[in-house]
Amino acid sequence: MGNGHRSERSEQQDALGAEWERHRPAVFGAAYRLLGSVADAEDVTQDVWLRAAGADLRDIGDLRAWLVTVAARRSYDILKSARFRRETYVGPWLPEPLLTGPDASEPVLVDESVGSAMLLIMEELSPPERVAFVLHDVFGLEFGRIAEVLDVSVPGARQLASRARRRVAKAKRSMPQASKAERERVLSAFRAAYEAGDLAGLVRLLHPDAVYVTDGGGKISAARKPIHGGERVAEVMVRVGRQWRPDRIDFAEVGGELALVFYREGRVYSVDTVQITDGLVTAYRRVINPEKLMHV
């Protein structure tokens, strides 16, 4: 009888393992959208797996929704404490780059909600708004589950998601998405101008009101405040390019969008994402904090 019980338990574990592989990207994807950190999202994903492995899941009708809910609850706890971490962060904070191309180590549900621009919009939401928006608008979870995660009423959860949706829509209207072809064309020209140290070429590709943001996290020399103005940004980029000559500059898909990866001394030195509007770079975001590049 004991052996039969163990066999049944073993079969349940095997079945869970197969289901887990199917749902793991959703679990990781929910945590990453909420936290903007690959390392934290991986920790949450591991926590969810341990919780699932130790739980009796026979009565769970929708395992994906259950797993995503557990991930959201853990992420929400981290989000609330992360406010303090953000306040003490040295210099501008940017999301940790997530490789999403065919060679990505972590397959994720790729849509605009993992792009750096969208993650920065969501960073402006309160933690409850962010959770409500991601769970309902991205993952389609019902408000009853969301209310449990946030410890609010169902109408309260609905209101949080609605408020977040309005704020996100307003922010997105101010930063229209460039097509894939346009992004490729602009980034190819930008890389060529950068490699040539072509100041005039960079100025032509940068919007007059462009902003340049570098995230060094206090671990490496970086501008502590965003730099504004196309000409000023181009001058800084040419100067920086002369100081630390990259070995090479590659294209990579980061957060579902084409980005630039700079290598120096054989290692990834920076991952750069851009906002492009009407063929011009309006925002250039560079992550050089080594702690955010370890997984790239």
Buried (B, 14 or more C-beta within 10 A) or exposed (E): EEEEEEEEEEEBEEEBEEBBEEBBBBBBBBBBBBBBBBEBBBBBBEBBBEBBEEEEBEEEEEBBBBBBBBBBBBBBEBBEEBEEEEEEBEBBBBBBBBBBEEEBEBEBBBBEBBBBBBBBBBBEBBBBBBBBBBBBBBBEBEBEBBBBBBEBEBEBBBBBBBBBBEBBEEBBEEBEBBEEEBBEBBBEBBBEBBEEBBBEBBBBBBBEEBBBBBBBBEBBEBBEEBBEBBBBBBBBBBEBBEEEEBEEBEBBBBBBBBBBBBBEEEEBBBBBBBBBBEEBBBBBBBBBBBEBBEBB
